[in-house]
Amino acid sequence: DGGITQSPKYLFRKEGQNVTLSCEQNLNHDAMYWYRQDPGQGLRLIYYSQIVNDFQKGDIAEGYSVSREKKESFPLTVTSAQKNPTAFYLCASSHLAGGKETQYFGPGTRLLVL
Amino acid sequence: GESVGLHLPTLSVQEGDNSIINCAYSNSASDYFIWYKQESGKGPQFIIDIRSNMDKRQGQRVTVLLNKTVKHLSLQIAATQPGDSAVYFCAETPSGSARQLTFGSGTQLTVLP
């Protein structure tokens, strides 16, 4: 059963704590992305990776870090430097086919601050 | 800066009626457009896409119309059902690559019984 999985579904962070959100895909997609979604707003790009061992900052990368050691995995760490981390985090992946590259999303992780 | 926006933040329709959700974009270089559906607490789900060399594309109960002259995109849902209630996002990219995808803020569609 192919798809994108994110875990956990809910995550609680204490002050000054780093937390890591998991994203795994078995679609054999080259590119992976992390977005942040705040209530009533669209998606904002945090980081993306086009290939293993390479990634680029998106529009709101400050306070976040990522790694891409495997094609299937793109974990996101929310560091203590991110002062307003409460949001819904979405992971996506894509591949180029027929001249188009469509992003497909995981189910999301909701991060809450204690 | 460039933006993708929606004309209406909310839309209510009667079950069985047709729904039309609109989206305006400002980047004249955009050439690939996608509509996503997002149910509460879930990730966005791909509905339909269209390239700029087309004016219309049809799927199952959905049609996307593209008017490049006025930079306007619409999603039509035929015979709207309760399961269609969700937030609908348009997204666009200027290069045909999803890596520069820009999302609108979304329209909340509510289907009334």
Contacts between the chains, C-beta under 8 A, distances in Angstrom:
chain1	res1	chain2	res2	distance
A	4	B	43	7.9
A	6	B	43	7.8
A	31	B	98	7.2
A	31	B	99	6.4
A	33	B	99	7.9
A	40	B	9	7.9
A	40	B	105	7.0
A	40	B	106	7.8
A	41	B	105	5.6
A	41	B	106	7.9
A	42	B	4	7.8
A	42	B	89	6.4
A	42	B	103	4.0
A	42	B	104	5.6
A	42	B	105	4.5
A	42	B	106	6.2
A	43	B	44	7.6
A	43	B	89	7.5
A	43	B	103	4.5
A	45	B	101	7.8
A	48	B	99	6.1
A	50	B	99	6.7
A	90	B	43	5.4
A	90	B	44	7.2
A	92	B	43	8.0
A	94	B	98	4.5
A	94	B	99	7.7
A	96	B	97	7.7
A	99	B	51	7.8
A	99	B	96	6.4
A	100	B	32	6.3
A	100	B	49	6.6
A	100	B	51	7.0
A	100	B	96	6.7
A	101	B	96	7.0
A	101	B	97	5.3
A	101	B	98	4.1
A	101	B	99	7.3
A	102	B	34	6.3
A	102	B	46	6.0
A	102	B	49	6.1
A	102	B	98	6.1
A	103	B	34	7.7
A	103	B	46	7.9
A	103	B	98	4.6
A	103	B	101	6.1
A	104	B	46	6.2
A	105	B	36	7.7
A	105	B	43	3.7
A	105	B	44	4.8
A	105	B	45	7.3
A	106	B	43	5.3
A	107	B	42	5.8
A	107	B	43	4.9
A	108	B	41	7.4
A	108	B	42	6.7
A	108	B	43	4.8
A	110	B	41	7.6
